[in-house]
Amino acid sequence: MKIGLLQLNSTIGDFAENVRKLGEAYRHACQLGAEFVVAPELYLCGYPPRDLLLRSDFIEGNLAALAAAARQTGDVPLCVGYVDWNHERPGKPLRNSAAILQSGAVLHRLHKCLLPTYDVFDEARYFEPATVVAPFKYGGRNLAITICEDIWNDADFWPERLYRRDPVKELIGLKADLIINISASPWHLGKEMTRLAMLQKVARDEKIPLVQVNLVGANDELIFDGHSVALDRQGTPIAIGKGFAEDLCVVEIDQKAAPRNEAQPVPEQQLFSALSLGIRDYVRKCGFKSVLCGLSGGIDSALTAVLAVDALGPDKVTGVSMPARYSSPGSLSDAERLARNLGIRYEVLPIEPVFEAVEKQLAGLFAGYARNETEENIQSRLRGVTLMALSNKLGSLVLTTGNKSELAVGYCTLYGDMCGALAVIADVFKTDIYRIARWVNRERAIIPAESIAKPPSAELRPNQTDQDTLPDYEILDAILAAYVLQDVSKEQIIARGFSPAVVSDVINKVTFSEYKRRQAAPGLKVSPRAFGMGRRIPIAQRFRT
């Protein structure tokens, strides 16, 4: 049987466009000889729809899209994800569902069994799980059609299972002989390899072919990588879809896989591709065409600008330098050189006159107080005001440039450098920023070498460096990786050889800064645990590790 894999990028709530793209891809797959075509989980409404699922008009719009998609089908069946009403009340009002469409009609419906509630997922908030499964008979095959999480509970792969049921095992027990999984599996670094290894084990253990079609694209902070896959009964890939791009594959599922010797992208390339896609889709799906960002001459703003140009093109990116009294000549020249290398519009708007005016305005009230971070934050906030004014006037989204290390410990200014619509590198540690920047410069110096080599500094006071306030980033990031990503206790981190005083200081900063992060722009998720939806910590609390 030839299976068509439609790895598509859908927009939440854009039913007409989602249907149009689906129909176009379906027809192309049929032309290539597909006998059964598969599209991703919740493709018709977009994933994740979150509380739009509480709106009945959203559900009905998605059902109308299902009918429209059905009208585009011919003799070749099309399996696609959508939201259905739960007609077996009591229970949650909705189902995460898949429909098989053929010859203008809905041939079959089925529903998701396992509803994830960990990390960024909250499906049990909306959906009722299916309690029974059955293979779908077509073309002399018993198709085990599953929806995303339904395949993620193999007892022999995971050290700890999250669910009592294993829908795949249940379907195999009912004589299924081909596994089809429709998925919206968000990406983080290394996720595609974990996913592939898990799927390979299922196919190998059950000794039947397996197809998974994964969503691609970005919706808000989540990035979907694609990497759809078809495996033979030994678990060897017959085909693997592109990463971070739409793709269409038609595979003979019963053929034996040929040897594959494709080089895997390095982590820096993966992160770059993911972040670029995140920018592109956020801007496009929000209805904007251009972006702007502050250029300090440092590595964070440089990488953000490079990513924006890759995502949107140089004509859609504006860089703004906003020097003040502590800005070094080197920082200005580095920012200008970066803009020239990228071919973007570049503006220099000094904030010093405004800073002087604010200082004069506050002089009476500040009399008798020593200068401190207040004056530093004023400068940062004036830059935020400038960027937001340009955003309003030019209709361009502001990209914030803070990294995960800074955001974790609050080394950022609320309503200052945190101003903006999208925090591009908010889930990338500073040490990884350097690695990606060096990868960007692997062939030629796009990011000025000085931006990478010089000690990082906010340049908000004389001779300032980040390490006046923070540990070396290698140490800081190692502590943060343990505490934020792995929930390791303070005592356990200290036992790994870190200074007790440094560990305590870092953890205290993380705890205190929760109120800042709660007000930050959405950050693109590229790690197993990012700030935001996947890490829900109370602000007003007194627990201390």
Buried (B, 14 or more C-beta within 10 A) or exposed (E): BBBBBBBBBBBBBBBEEBBBBBBBBBBBBBEEEBBBBBBBBBBBBBBBBBEBBEEEEBBEBBBBBBBBBBEBBEEBBBBBBBBBBBEEEEEBBBBBBBBBBBEEEBBBEBBBBBBBEEBBBBBEBBBBBBEEBBBBEBEEBBBBBBBBBBBBBBEEBEEEBEBEBBBBBBBBEEEBBBBBBBBBBBBBBEBBEEBBEBBBBBBBBBEBBBBBBBBBBBBBBBBBBBBBBBBBBEBBBBBBBBBBBBBBBBBBBEEEBEEEEEEEBEBBBBBBBBBBBBBBBBBBBEEBEBBBBBBBBBBBBBBBBBBBBBBBEBEBBBBBBBBBBBBBEEBBEBBBBBBEBBEBBBBBBBBBEBBEEBEEEBEEEEEEEEEEEEBBBBBBBBBBBBBBEBBEEEEBBBBBBBBBBBBBBBBBBBBBBBBBBBBBBBBBBBBBBBBBBEBBBEEEBBBBEBBBEBEBBBBBBEEBEBEEBBBEBEBBBBBBBBBBBEEBEBEBBBEEEBEEEBBBBBBBBBBEBBEBBBEBBBBBBBBBBBBBBBBEEEEEEEEEB
